[in-house]
Amino acid sequence: MRTFKQPLPVDAILEDISRHFATETRLVVVAPPGAGKTTRIPLWLLDEPWMDGKKLIILEPRRLAARSAAEQMARTLGESVGETVGLRVRMSSKVSTKTRIEVVTEGVFSRMILDDPELNGIAAILFDEFHERSLDADLGLAFAIDCQSGLRDDLRLLVMSATLDGARVSKLLDDAAIIHSEGRSYPVDTRYIGRTPQSRIEDDINMAIRKALREESGSVLVFLPGQGEIRRVETLLKEWVDTDTIDVAPLYGTLDRKMQDLAVSPSTAGRRKIVLATSIAETSLTIEGIRVVIDSGLARIPVYEPDIGLTRLETVRVSKAAADQRRGRAGRLEAGVCYRLWEEAATGAMEAFARPEILAADLSSLLLDCLTWGVTDPNTLPFLDAPPTPALNEARALLQDIAAIDDNGRLTALGSSIQKLPLSPRLAAMVLQASAAGRGQEGANLAALLVERGIGGDNADLDDRYERFLRDRSQRAEETRRLAENWSRAANKYTKDTPSRLPEGDGLGVLVALAYPDRIAKVRGATGEYIMSNGRGAMLDAHDRLAKAPFLAIAEISGKATKARIIAAAPITLEEIIALHPELGTEREEVYFDKSARAVRARASKRYGVVVLNDRPLSVPNSDETAHILAQGILSIGLKALPWSKALLQWRERVMFLRNAAPDEWPDISDRALGESMDSWLVPYLAGKTAISDIQTDELTNAIHGLLPWNMQKKLEQEAPTHFEAPTGSSIPIDYSSEGGPSIAIRVQELFGQKIHPSLAGGKIPLTLHLLSPAHRPIQITRDLPGFWQGSWAEVKTDMRGRYPKHPWPDDPAVAEPTRRAKPRGT
């Protein structure tokens, strides 16, 4: 068997892996960071009998990790990358006839297996750092299992990770064995230093770096959520860091290769290094000299919103597994220290593992790949987590919009062409249509600009970024342009299947609109505020030169509020929008309710999604539809908008009072019930009307009264009268709106001689009496007048006689004469 000069912790399980793969074809390996699984296991497997001259593929989640792994294995063999160990990533390929190990990124593997479903000449697939659960890794594993089950029963599959729910993966692989490596790590002292709630993350990180440099030796690795925070921290460090002894090195995916190499290479003697990194530095990557880690506890991930078809970047708290990975970086080579910018108690609230990308991603690429694989329902494939139905539905809708699939969900010729380009379906469709119109290279350049973050700068104006990109002579820009040239050449092969809708002109806006038709936006309100065709708001800074454009085609936004920030866009004209969508050339007449005017309006307009491209007013037609729209408009505002009189409101209260007493006998005329039946009681009275102000109170009264038959109206007057006739002849209005039931307020003396308590609803419900003094001040509230006369009246009488001596206060009010006046003079 193969031997190695430098021992690694994973060496202890190499024989176990060999014994297992001698008879089995599926295996899970769990090994902590630094164990050496990424670079040692592939080399060890080269000499296995079942390899028989075939190749081994190892998948890495990122280009930087793939390149690092390939270079390390090649150094171990004393070779260069491209010999025994090859590399395939998006912008680079180094393989030869000697190559037997290919390190590829997960997205590249999906292309490889779709191009050759049998994986001819491949003996094993190794999925490294599978715990990151990228969409491409999940899809690649599903395809590989399907291939092994149906075409290649000799194909070996190995899933490896540092932190992984091994039992779930094992079950997916038909209860495959799990081999654990203990690994090697040095003790790490974890220090929770918290954060200041009101401060920016970069300010807290800056203070933490100062603290770490004072308290500890060695180089420092700082984990930040994204490139923006890295740049801001870098700016703060330049104000005080001694550059004669300390290097500051950013590290993120889109950084120039030379700068990435600077970050991961050892510091020169006598110097320290501060590496400012994203989650890219968590796994599969060794950064020399690090013994101090500062963890913000945050990461930036893409989150797809299927209801609006947008992917946005969201800053989230990392999982426990990710926090442990980050912490472990401090103990790779010697005892280290990890500063965590949160309280220790907060660790318990973290999720155990990061949320799989398949549960929060745009699934259009996955669905297109599955259709190419011959599977119409992705859920029939062996995924660790099933693709969510809403996202799959949205993916189907998008693929239909770009004509990649037909109405029956089958792949079209254009869809096959789109799938062959190593781009998202949106961008692939754009490049193909641009190529069909003779703008293939321009379309490919734009796609590269959007795929490779940071190329051309971070200006929201894509025209400006595009010009900068063409002038940029950096290595990364040169590689990106070569990549775009490859895409353009590939697109030219498929233009025969691609109808072109591009109008004449050279604006980038029409190209962006081909990829993102749901993000055509029109200015609204204040300068820089836009509404997109999908109904979502978006905004630019008012001083941004793009903010003056009446229409934009937006390629990227961030944020989840109604006013998300525009990250990348290009101007587009009304004429270009209509040329892209000829169906918009016909005006659409619309009758609608204008809430602000509280009236029905009519207009002829050209629309794209919710965006009104242009419109003109029309006369409102006198029709049943207009009456219905007005009624629905009233309902949207609320029935309170109608011209209710006090008498009519009381009439409704009286009916509802009787309905509460006898629900089977009286109709429901509550707001809810009236709203549900407006077509029957209100619409007939709205003929010829276009505004709420056209409705008269007497018309509303007739409409409402019509809900009660004539015989019931007579009964209403009997059982729920508007007034109570007092023994004195006074007519007292009854209040039916009080929560305690119908009530009146009456001076107590007007009820003298009343032996029976007044009631309503045919004697079923007593009338609530608010008894008043001669000065109309409350004395008592009662629903039992005889009881009051016999009970507390004696005490009330004594008090009232002292306050109002000129008024009669009989001992037995039940037999006394009712009165509205004081006693005559002299009595």
ZAMARGU-4260 file (C-alpha; in steps of 0.2 Angstrom, whole numbers, plus 5000, padded with zeros to 4 digits):
<rodrens>
0) 5000/5000/5000 | 5005/5018/4998 | 5015/5026/5012 | 5017/5045/5017 | 5031/5054/5024
5) 5021/5065/5035 | 5008/5056/5047 | 4991/5063/5048 | 4977/5058/5061 | 4966/5051/5047
10) 4980/5038/5043 | 4972/5028/5058 | 4956/5024/5048 | 4964/5021/5030 | 4965/5002/5032
15) 4947/5002/5038 | 4941/5012/5022 | 4951/4999/5011 | 4943/4984/5020 | 4926/4992/5018
20) 4927/4996/5000 | 4934/4979/4996 | 4916/4973/4997 | 4905/4988/4999 | 4902/5003/4988
25) 4895/5016/5000 | 4903/5024/5015 | 4902/5039/5027 | 4918/5046/5035 | 4917/5059/5049
30) 4933/5067/5053 | 4936/5083/5062 | 4945/5098/5054 | 4964/5095/5052 | 4963/5076/5051
35) 4969/5076/5033 | 4954/5067/5025 | 4953/5079/5010 | 4971/5076/5004 | 4975/5059/5012
40) 4960/5048/5008 | 4960/5051/4989 | 4979/5047/4988 | 4977/5031/4998 | 4963/5025/4987
45) 4973/5026/4971 | 4981/5009/4973 | 4965/5000/4977 | 4962/4985/4966 | 4945/4991/4961
50) 4952/5007/4954 | 4960/4997/4940 | 4967/5012/4931 | 4951/5022/4933 | 4949/5040/4940
55) 4943/5046/4956 | 4933/5062/4958 | 4933/5072/4974 | 4920/5086/4976 | 4924/5102/4985
60) 4911/5116/4989 | 4922/5131/4983 | 4935/5135/4970 | 4948/5140/4983 | 4946/5124/4993
65) 4947/5114/4977 | 4963/5122/4971 | 4971/5121/4989 | 4967/5102/4990 | 4974/5099/4972
70) 4990/5108/4976 | 4992/5100/4993 | 4990/5082/4985 | 5001/5086/4970 | 5015/5092/4983
75) 5013/5076/4992 | 5017/5067/4976 | 5031/5078/4972 | 5021/5084/4956 | 5012/5099/4949
80) 4993/5100/4947 | 4988/5093/4931 | 4998/5077/4932 | 4992/5063/4944 | 4981/5076/4953
85) 4970/5087/4941 | 4959/5102/4945 | 4942/5107/4936 | 4934/5123/4942 | 4923/5136/4934
90) 4938/5147/4927 | 4952/5134/4926 | 4955/5116/4921 | 4972/5107/4923 | 4970/5089/4918
95) 4980/5077/4907 | 4981/5059/4901 | 4991/5055/4918 | 4977/5062/4929 | 4969/5049/4940
100) 4962/5061/4954 | 4951/5075/4948 | 4947/5089/4961 | 4931/5097/4955 | 4919/5110/4962
105) 4901/5103/4965 | 4894/5113/4951 | 4906/5106/4939 | 4902/5088/4944 | 4884/5090/4940
110) 4889/5095/4922 | 4900/5080/4921 | 4887/5067/4926 | 4874/5075/4915 | 4886/5074/4900
115) 4891/5056/4905 | 4877/5047/4916 | 4887/5031/4917 | 4903/5040/4923 | 4914/5030/4911
120) 4931/5028/4918 | 4927/5034/4935 | 4929/5022/4950 | 4924/5032/4965 | 4916/5049/4969
125) 4921/5057/4986 | 4909/5071/4992 | 4920/5082/5004 | 4913/5094/5017 | 4896/5087/5013
130) 4889/5096/5029 | 4889/5112/5020 | 4874/5105/5011 | 4875/5116/4995 | 4862/5113/4982
135) 4875/5106/4969 | 4881/5094/4982 | 4864/5087/4986 | 4860/5086/4968 | 4876/5078/4964
140) 4874/5065/4977 | 4856/5061/4971 | 4862/5059/4953 | 4877/5048/4959 | 4866/5036/4970
145) 4854/5035/4955 | 4868/5031/4943 | 4875/5018/4955 | 4858/5010/4957 | 4853/5009/4939
150) 4869/5009/4929 | 4885/5007/4939 | 4884/4995/4954 | 4903/4995/4955 | 4904/5014/4958
155) 4911/5018/4975 | 4902/5033/4984 | 4911/5041/4999 | 4903/5055/5009 | 4915/5065/5020
160) 4913/5079/5033 | 4920/5086/5048 | 4903/5090/5056 | 4889/5079/5049 | 4873/5071/5055
165) 4881/5054/5049 | 4866/5044/5054 | 4854/5053/5041 | 4867/5052/5027 | 4870/5033/5031
170) 4851/5030/5030 | 4851/5039/5013 | 4865/5027/5007 | 4855/5012/5013 | 4862/5011/5030
175) 4880/5013/5024 | 4894/5011/5037 | 4901/5026/5046 | 4919/5027/5050 | 4925/5040/5063
180) 4942/5048/5064 | 4947/5055/5080 | 4958/5068/5072 | 4971/5079/5080 | 4968/5096/5088
185) 4975/5106/5102 | 4966/5114/5116 | 4957/5130/5112 | 4952/5143/5125 | 4935/5150/5121
190) 4932/5168/5127 | 4914/5175/5126 | 4916/5194/5124 | 4899/5199/5118 | 4894/5214/5108
195) 4887/5231/5110 | 4869/5231/5104 | 4870/5249/5096 | 4887/5247/5088 | 4891/5241/5070
200) 4899/5224/5069 | 4915/5231/5061 | 4917/5242/5076 | 4916/5227/5088 | 4927/5217/5078
205) 4940/5231/5077 | 4940/5231/5096 | 4941/5212/5097 | 4956/5212/5086 | 4965/5225/5097
210) 4961/5215/5112 | 4968/5199/5104 | 4984/5207/5098 | 4987/5213/5116 | 4983/5197/5125
215) 4989/5183/5113 | 5003/5179/5101 | 5002/5172/5083 | 4991/5176/5068 | 4973/5180/5069
220) 4958/5173/5059 | 4943/5184/5059 | 4926/5177/5053 | 4914/5191/5046 | 4898/5189/5036
225) 4903/5196/5020 | 4914/5206/5008 | 4907/5223/5014 | 4911/5220/5032 | 4928/5214/5027
230) 4932/5230/5018 | 4926/5241/5032 | 4936/5232/5045 | 4951/5233/5034 | 4949/5251/5033
235) 4948/5253/5052 | 4963/5242/5054 | 4974/5253/5042 | 4971/5268/5054 | 4981/5259/5068
240) 4989/5243/5063 | 5008/5243/5062 | 5011/5237/5044 | 5029/5235/5048 | 5025/5220/5059
245) 5007/5215/5054 | 4999/5210/5037 | 4981/5212/5035 | 4974/5200/5022 | 4956/5199/5016
250) 4949/5182/5011 | 4933/5179/5001 | 4928/5169/4986 | 4928/5183/4973 | 4945/5189/4978
255) 4959/5189/4966 | 4969/5173/4966 | 4986/5182/4971 | 4977/5190/4986 | 4969/5173/4991
260) 4987/5165/4991 | 4993/5179/5002 | 4980/5176/5015 | 4982/5157/5016 | 5001/5157/5015
265) 5013/5157/5030 | 5018/5174/5037 | 5036/5179/5035 | 5047/5177/5050 | 5045/5190/5063
270) 5028/5196/5056 | 5010/5192/5061 | 4995/5191/5050 | 4976/5196/5052 | 4966/5187/5040
275) 4948/5194/5037 | 4938/5180/5030 | 4920/5174/5026 | 4914/5157/5029 | 4925/5151/5015
280) 4939/5148/5029 | 4928/5137/5039 | 4934/5120/5031 | 4944/5112/5018 | 4957/5125/5019
285) 4973/5127/5030 | 4979/5144/5034 | 4996/5143/5041 | 5001/5151/5057 | 4983/5154/5064
290) 4982/5152/5083 | 4968/5165/5087 | 4951/5165/5080 | 4938/5180/5082 | 4921/5174/5077
295) 4907/5187/5073 | 4895/5172/5074 | 4887/5178/5058 | 4886/5172/5040 | 4878/5178/5024
300) 4868/5166/5014 | 4856/5167/4999 | 4838/5165/5003 | 4825/5162/4989 | 4808/5169/4991
305) 4797/5158/4979 | 4782/5169/4981 | 4791/5184/4972 | 4804/5174/4963 | 4819/5183/4970
310) 4835/5177/4979 | 4841/5189/4992 | 4857/5188/5003 | 4852/5187/5022 | 4864/5189/5037
315) 4860/5175/5049 | 4867/5167/5065 | 4879/5153/5061 | 4875/5135/5067 | 4883/5127/5082
320) 4893/5115/5069 | 4899/5131/5060 | 4904/5139/5076 | 4914/5124/5081 | 4922/5123/5064
325) 4928/5141/5066 | 4934/5138/5084 | 4944/5123/5078 | 4954/5134/5067 | 4963/5141/5082
330) 4969/5123/5087 | 4976/5116/5071 | 4994/5118/5074 | 4996/5122/5093 | 4985/5128/5108
335) 4975/5143/5103 | 4961/5155/5108 | 4944/5159/5101 | 4935/5175/5105 | 4916/5174/5102
340) 4906/5190/5100 | 4891/5184/5109 | 4886/5178/5126 | 4889/5160/5131 | 4871/5157/5134
345) 4867/5162/5116 | 4876/5146/5110 | 4862/5135/5116 | 4850/5144/5105 | 4860/5141/5089
350) 4854/5128/5077 | 4864/5112/5077 | 4868/5112/5058 | 4866/5125/5044 | 4850/5125/5035
355) 4852/5115/5018 | 4853/5126/5003 | 4840/5115/4995 | 4827/5121/5007 | 4830/5140/5003
360) 4836/5141/4985 | 4830/5145/4968 | 4827/5127/4961 | 4826/5131/4943 | 4843/5125/4939
365) 4840/5109/4949 | 4823/5106/4940 | 4831/5109/4923 | 4845/5097/4927 | 4833/5084/4933
370) 4823/5085/4917 | 4839/5083/4908 | 4842/5067/4919 | 4825/5061/4913 | 4816/5064/4930
375) 4801/5075/4929 | 4798/5075/4948 | 4814/5079/4958 | 4806/5071/4974 | 4808/5054/4966
380) 4827/5056/4967 | 4836/5051/4984 | 4838/5068/4992 | 4843/5070/5010 | 4830/5084/5011
385) 4816/5085/4998 | 4815/5100/4987 | 4800/5111/4994 | 4785/5111/4983 | 4782/5130/4982
390) 4800/5133/4976 | 4798/5119/4963 | 4782/5127/4957 | 4790/5143/4955 | 4805/5135/4946
395) 4792/5127/4934 | 4784/5144/4931 | 4801/5152/4928 | 4806/5139/4915 | 4790/5141/4906
400) 4793/5160/4906 | 4809/5158/4897 | 4803/5144/4886 | 4814/5130/4893 | 4799/5119/4896
405) 4782/5118/4888 | 4765/5118/4896 | 4766/5100/4900 | 4783/5102/4909 | 4793/5094/4896
410) 4810/5100/4891 | 4810/5111/4875 | 4824/5112/4862 | 4828/5129/4869 | 4828/5121/4887
415) 4841/5108/4881 | 4852/5122/4875 | 4850/5132/4891 | 4855/5117/4901 | 4871/5114/4891
420) 4877/5131/4896 | 4886/5131/4914 | 4875/5146/4919 | 4859/5148/4929 | 4843/5146/4917
425) 4840/5164/4917 | 4857/5169/4912 | 4859/5155/4900 | 4843/5160/4891 | 4849/5178/4890
430) 4866/5173/4883 | 4858/5162/4870 | 4845/5175/4864 | 4859/5188/4864 | 4869/5176/4853
435) 4855/5174/4841 | 4854/5193/4839 | 4873/5194/4836 | 4877/5200/4853 | 4883/5184/4860
440) 4900/5190/4867 | 4891/5205/4875 | 4878/5194/4883 | 4892/5182/4889 | 4902/5196/4896
445) 4887/5202/4906 | 4883/5185/4913 | 4901/5184/4919 | 4900/5201/4927 | 4884/5195/4936
450) 4891/5178/4941 | 4909/5184/4947 | 4905/5196/4961 | 4916/5211/4962 | 4922/5211/4944
455) 4920/5229/4937 | 4918/5236/4955 | 4902/5238/4965 | 4893/5252/4957 | 4874/5248/4954
460) 4876/5255/4936 | 4879/5239/4926 | 4885/5250/4911 | 4898/5257/4922 | 4904/5240/4928
465) 4904/5233/4911 | 4916/5246/4904 | 4927/5244/4919 | 4927/5225/4917 | 4933/5227/4899
470) 4947/5239/4904 | 4952/5228/4919 | 4969/5220/4916 | 4970/5210/4932 | 4972/5191/4932
475) 4955/5188/4938 | 4947/5199/4925 | 4957/5191/4911 | 4951/5174/4917 | 4933/5180/4918
480) 4934/5187/4900 | 4941/5170/4894 | 4927/5161/4903 | 4914/5173/4894 | 4922/5169/4878
485) 4920/5150/4881 | 4901/5153/4885 | 4899/5164/4869 | 4907/5150/4858 | 4896/5137/4866
490) 4880/5148/4864 | 4884/5150/4845 | 4882/5131/4843 | 4864/5132/4849 | 4857/5148/4841
495) 4847/5138/4828 | 4835/5133/4843 | 4834/5151/4850 | 4822/5164/4844 | 4828/5181/4847
500) 4817/5195/4853 | 4831/5208/4855 | 4827/5225/4848 | 4840/5235/4839 | 4852/5245/4850
505) 4866/5241/4861 | 4859/5244/4879 | 4863/5232/4892 | 4845/5234/4900 | 4837/5223/4887
510) 4849/5209/4890 | 4846/5211/4909 | 4827/5211/4905 | 4829/5194/4895 | 4836/5186/4911
515) 4825/5195/4924 | 4809/5199/4916 | 4801/5199/4933 | 4812/5214/4938 | 4808/5227/4925
520) 4805/5242/4936 | 4797/5259/4934 | 4801/5274/4945 | 4787/5279/4958 | 4786/5292/4971
525) 4802/5300/4977 | 4818/5300/4966 | 4827/5283/4967 | 4811/5273/4972 | 4805/5260/4960
530) 4791/5246/4958 | 4796/5230/4950 | 4784/5220/4938 | 4783/5207/4952 | 4775/5219/4964
535) 4790/5222/4975 | 4798/5239/4979 | 4816/5243/4976 | 4827/5258/4978 | 4843/5267/4974
540) 4851/5282/4983 | 4843/5298/4977 | 4860/5304/4971 | 4864/5289/4961 | 4864/5293/4943
545) 4853/5278/4939 | 4840/5285/4950 | 4835/5297/4936 | 4830/5283/4924 | 4811/5281/4922
550) 4813/5262/4919 | 4827/5250/4925 | 4830/5232/4922 | 4837/5225/4939 | 4849/5210/4940
555) 4851/5210/4959 | 4844/5217/4974 | 4847/5215/4993 | 4836/5216/5008 | 4818/5210/5012
560) 4808/5226/5015 | 4796/5233/5003 | 4811/5245/4998 | 4825/5233/4994 | 4841/5240/4989
565) 4846/5239/4970 | 4863/5231/4969 | 4865/5230/4950 | 4854/5237/4936 | 4854/5245/4919
570) 4842/5258/4911 | 4829/5252/4899 | 4817/5262/4888 | 4798/5260/4886 | 4801/5256/4868
575) 4813/5242/4872 | 4801/5235/4885 | 4787/5234/4872 | 4799/5227/4858 | 4804/5213/4870
580) 4786/5210/4874 | 4775/5213/4858 | 4759/5208/4867 | 4761/5224/4877 | 4758/5234/4861
585) 4739/5232/4864 | 4730/5244/4876 | 4720/5235/4890 | 4705/5244/4896 | 4702/5243/4914
590) 4688/5249/4926 | 4693/5250/4944 | 4690/5258/4961 | 4701/5272/4966 | 4702/5272/4985
595) 4709/5289/4987 | 4695/5297/4976 | 4682/5285/4983 | 4676/5283/4966 | 4676/5271/4950
600) 4689/5276/4937 | 4692/5269/4920 | 4708/5269/4910 | 4717/5262/4895 | 4734/5256/4899
605) 4749/5246/4894 | 4756/5235/4908 | 4770/5224/4912 | 4766/5214/4928 | 4761/5227/4940
610) 4770/5240/4932 | 4760/5253/4922 | 4770/5257/4907 | 4758/5271/4901 | 4739/5275/4903
615) 4726/5287/4899 | 4709/5290/4907 | 4692/5284/4900 | 4674/5288/4903 | 4667/5276/4916
620) 4654/5265/4908 | 4636/5265/4915 | 4635/5246/4917 | 4631/5232/4930 | 4650/5229/4931
625) 4653/5247/4936 | 4640/5246/4950 | 4648/5229/4956 | 4665/5238/4956 | 4658/5252/4966
630) 4651/5240/4979 | 4667/5231/4980 | 4676/5247/4982 | 4665/5252/4996 | 4668/5235/5005
635) 4687/5238/5003 | 4685/5254/5013 | 4672/5248/5025 | 4653/5250/5026 | 4656/5265/5037
640) 4660/5275/5021 | 4641/5274/5016 | 4630/5289/5021 | 4622/5282/5037 | 4609/5293/5046
645) 4607/5291/5065 | 4590/5284/5062 | 4596/5271/5050 | 4610/5266/5062 | 4597/5264/5076
650) 4586/5254/5064 | 4600/5241/5061 | 4604/5241/5080 | 4585/5237/5083 | 4585/5223/5071
655) 4601/5215/5077 | 4594/5216/5095 | 4579/5206/5090 | 4590/5194/5080 | 4601/5191/5096
660) 4585/5187/5105 | 4578/5176/5091 | 4591/5172/5078 | 4580/5160/5067 | 4567/5174/5065
665) 4576/5190/5061 | 4589/5193/5047 | 4608/5196/5050 | 4612/5214/5045 | 4629/5215/5053
670) 4643/5223/5043 | 4650/5205/5039 | 4633/5199/5033 | 4630/5215/5023 | 4647/5214/5015
675) 4644/5196/5009 | 4627/5200/5001 | 4630/5218/4993 | 4626/5211/4976 | 4608/5208/4981
680) 4604/5223/4992 | 4615/5237/4987 | 4621/5235/4969 | 4603/5238/4962 | 4603/5255/4970
685) 4620/5259/4962 | 4615/5260/4944 | 4622/5275/4936 | 4633/5280/4950 | 4652/5280/4950
690) 4657/5287/4967 | 4652/5285/4985 | 4647/5303/4986 | 4633/5299/4973 | 4624/5288/4985
695) 4610/5297/4995 | 4605/5293/5013 | 4587/5290/5007 | 4593/5277/4994 | 4603/5268/5007
700) 4588/5268/5019 | 4577/5261/5006 | 4591/5248/5002 | 4593/5243/5020 | 4574/5243/5024
705) 4571/5231/5009 | 4580/5218/5019 | 4566/5216/5031 | 4548/5211/5025 | 4533/5222/5028
710) 4526/5211/5041 | 4543/5210/5050 | 4544/5229/5050 | 4528/5231/5059 | 4534/5218/5072
715) 4550/5228/5073 | 4540/5243/5079 | 4531/5233/5092 | 4545/5223/5099 | 4559/5236/5097
720) 4552/5253/5097 | 4562/5268/5094 | 4556/5276/5110 | 4549/5272/5127 | 4532/5280/5132
725) 4534/5285/5150 | 4519/5286/5162 | 4520/5305/5160 | 4518/5305/5142 | 4537/5308/5138
730) 4544/5299/5123 | 4562/5293/5128 | 4573/5287/5114 | 4580/5269/5117 | 4598/5266/5115
735) 4601/5249/5106 | 4620/5252/5105 | 4625/5249/5123 | 4634/5233/5127 | 4622/5229/5142
740) 4607/5229/5130 | 4594/5242/5125 | 4593/5256/5138 | 4585/5273/5142 | 4590/5287/5153
745) 4575/5294/5162 | 4571/5305/5178 | 4565/5293/5191 | 4549/5303/5195 | 4542/5300/5178
750) 4541/5282/5182 | 4531/5284/5198 | 4516/5272/5197 | 4525/5260/5186 | 4522/5243/5194
755) 4529/5232/5180 | 4547/5233/5173 | 4547/5239/5155 | 4552/5226/5142 | 4556/5223/5124
760) 4555/5208/5111 | 4538/5203/5116 | 4542/5204/5135 | 4557/5193/5133 | 4571/5206/5137
765) 4570/5219/5151 | 4574/5237/5146 | 4589/5244/5156 | 4584/5259/5166 | 4597/5273/5169
770) 4587/5282/5183 | 4591/5301/5185 | 4589/5314/5198 | 4579/5330/5194 | 4596/5337/5189
775) 4598/5323/5177 | 4612/5315/5187 | 4613/5296/5189 | 4604/5288/5204 | 4603/5270/5199
780) 4604/5257/5185 | 4591/5243/5186 | 4583/5230/5176 | 4570/5226/5190 | 4560/5242/5194
785) 4548/5234/5206 | 4563/5227/5216 | 4570/5244/5216 | 4554/5252/5223 | 4554/5239/5237
790) 4572/5239/5240 | 4585/5253/5239 | 4572/5266/5235 | 4570/5270/5254 | 4589/5275/5255
795) 4588/5284/5238 | 4572/5294/5244 | 4581/5300/5259 | 4596/5306/5250 | 4585/5314/5236
800) 4573/5323/5248 | 4588/5331/5256 | 4595/5337/5239 | 4579/5341/5230 | 4566/5346/5244
805) 4555/5354/5231 | 4552/5338/5222 | 4540/5324/5227 | 4548/5309/5235 | 4534/5297/5240
810) 4536/5282/5252 | 4528/5270/5239 | 4532/5276/5222 | 4523/5261/5214 | 4506/5270/5218
815) 4512/5288/5217 | 4507/5300/5202 | 4521/5301/5189 | 4527/5319/5186 | 4539/5330/5176
820) 4538/5345/5188 | 4542/5350/5206 | 4528/5351/5219 | 4517/5366/5217 | 4522/5381/5228
825) 4515/5381/5245 | 4514/5362/5246
</rodrens>
